[in-house]
Amino acid sequence: MTEIVKGTPITLDKLRNLRLDLNAMALFEEATGKSVFKIGSDMSARDLRALLWACLRYEDKNLTLESVGGMVTPQNLAEINTRLVAAFTAAMPEVESEVSQGEAPSR
């Protein structure tokens, strides 16, 4: 079966892959009570840990929030944020404009 959402590689305790699919979104929501679509610049440390954990769970069901939290340090925080944004971007559908589909733009 083809992967619908491509994993985003990240080096933590070892090379892992982040994937933001519906299961990860639901896990994040269960852990935080928040929708992944409503988090932004006010993301707390708990939110960051939960999002990272949720995106890693498809690959390793034994991960806990605490074990994932132990992989995050001030030294790798910026890289983790960058990789989470990349995972979010990879999960979102590409928007095709009318022009790219060969049609003239409507006026």
GIPE-V633108 format. One record per pair of residues at least 12 apart in sequence whose ideal C-beta (glycine too) atoms are under 10 Angstrom apart, sorted by sequence separation. I is the first residue (numbers start at 1). J is the second residue. If there is no record, write none. Layout:
# GIPE-V633108
I|J ; I|J
This chain:
# GIPE-V633108
6|18 ; 7|19 ; 8|20 ; 24|36 ; 25|37 ; 32|44 ; 34|46 ; 39|51 ; 53|65 ; 56|68 ; 5|18 ; 6|19 ; 7|20 ; 34|47 ; 52|65 ; 53|66 ; 55|68 ; 3|17 ; 5|19 ; 7|21 ; 32|46 ; 36|50 ; 53|67 ; 54|68 ; 4|19 ; 5|20 ; 31|46 ; 32|47 ; 36|51 ; 50|65 ; 53|68 ; 56|71 ; 3|19 ; 5|21 ; 20|36 ; 31|47 ; 34|50 ; 49|65 ; 52|68 ; 53|69 ; 4|21 ; 5|22 ; 32|49 ; 33|50 ; 34|51 ; 49|66 ; 51|68 ; 52|69 ; 3|21 ; 4|22 ; 5|23 ; 31|49 ; 32|50 ; 36|54 ; 50|68 ; 53|71 ; 5|24 ; 28|47 ; 31|50 ; 32|51 ; 36|55 ; 46|65 ; 49|68 ; 50|69 ; 52|71 ; 30|50 ; 31|51 ; 48|68 ; 49|69 ; 52|72 ; 29|50 ; 48|69 ; 49|70 ; 28|50 ; 31|53 ; 32|54 ; 49|71 ; 27|50 ; 28|51 ; 31|54 ; 46|69 ; 49|72 ; 27|51 ; 28|52 ; 30|54 ; 45|69 ; 48|72 ; 28|53 ; 29|54 ; 25|51 ; 27|53 ; 28|54 ; 24|51 ; 27|54 ; 28|55 ; 45|72 ; 24|52 ; 26|54 ; 27|55 ; 52|80 ; 55|83 ; 24|53 ; 25|54 ; 27|56 ; 28|57 ; 48|77 ; 51|80 ; 52|81 ; 55|84 ; 24|54 ; 25|55 ; 27|57 ; 20|51 ; 23|54 ; 24|55 ; 27|58 ; 49|80 ; 52|83 ; 56|87 ; 23|55 ; 24|56 ; 45|77 ; 48|80 ; 52|84 ; 55|87 ; 18|51 ; 21|54 ; 24|57 ; 48|81 ; 51|84 ; 55|88 ; 18|52 ; 20|54 ; 21|55 ; 23|57 ; 24|58 ; 31|65 ; 19|54 ; 20|55 ; 23|58 ; 52|87 ; 16|52 ; 18|54 ; 19|55 ; 48|84 ; 51|87 ; 55|91 ; 18|55 ; 19|56 ; 21|58 ; 51|88 ; 17|55 ; 18|56 ; 19|57 ; 20|58 ; 43|81 ; 16|55 ; 17|56 ; 19|58 ; 12|52 ; 16|56 ; 18|58 ; 19|59 ; 17|58 ; 18|59 ; 43|84 ; 10|52 ; 17|59 ; 16|59 ; 17|60 ; 12|56 ; 16|60 ; 10|55 ; 10|56 ; 14|60 ; 8|55 ; 16|63 ; 7|55 ; 7|56 ; 39|88 ; 5|55 ; 7|58 ; 37|88 ; 7|59 ; 16|68 ; 36|88 ; 5|58 ; 13|67 ; 3|58 ; 13|68 ; 16|71 ; 36|91 ; 12|68 ; 13|70 ; 14|71 ; 12|70 ; 13|71 ; 12|71 ; 11|71 ; 12|72 ; 10|71 ; 12|73 ; 18|80 ; 24|87 ; 12|76 ; 20|84 ; 11|76 ; 18|83 ; 10|76 ; 17|83 ; 18|84 ; 20|86 ; 21|87 ; 25|91 ; 12|79 ; 16|83 ; 20|87 ; 24|91 ; 11|79 ; 12|80 ; 18|86 ; 19|87 ; 20|88 ; 10|79 ; 11|80 ; 18|87 ; 20|89 ; 22|91 ; 10|80 ; 17|87 ; 18|88 ; 20|90 ; 21|91 ; 12|83 ; 19|90 ; 20|91 ; 10|82 ; 11|83 ; 18|90 ; 19|91 ; 20|92 ; 10|83 ; 18|91 ; 8|82 ; 9|83 ; 10|84 ; 8|83 ; 8|84 ; 10|86 ; 8|85 ; 9|86 ; 10|87 ; 8|86 ; 9|87 ; 8|87 ; 6|86 ; 7|87 ; 8|88 ; 6|87 ; 8|89 ; 5|87 ; 8|90 ; 7|90 ; 8|91 ; 6|90 ; 5|90 ; 6|91 ; 5|91 ; 4|91 ; 5|92
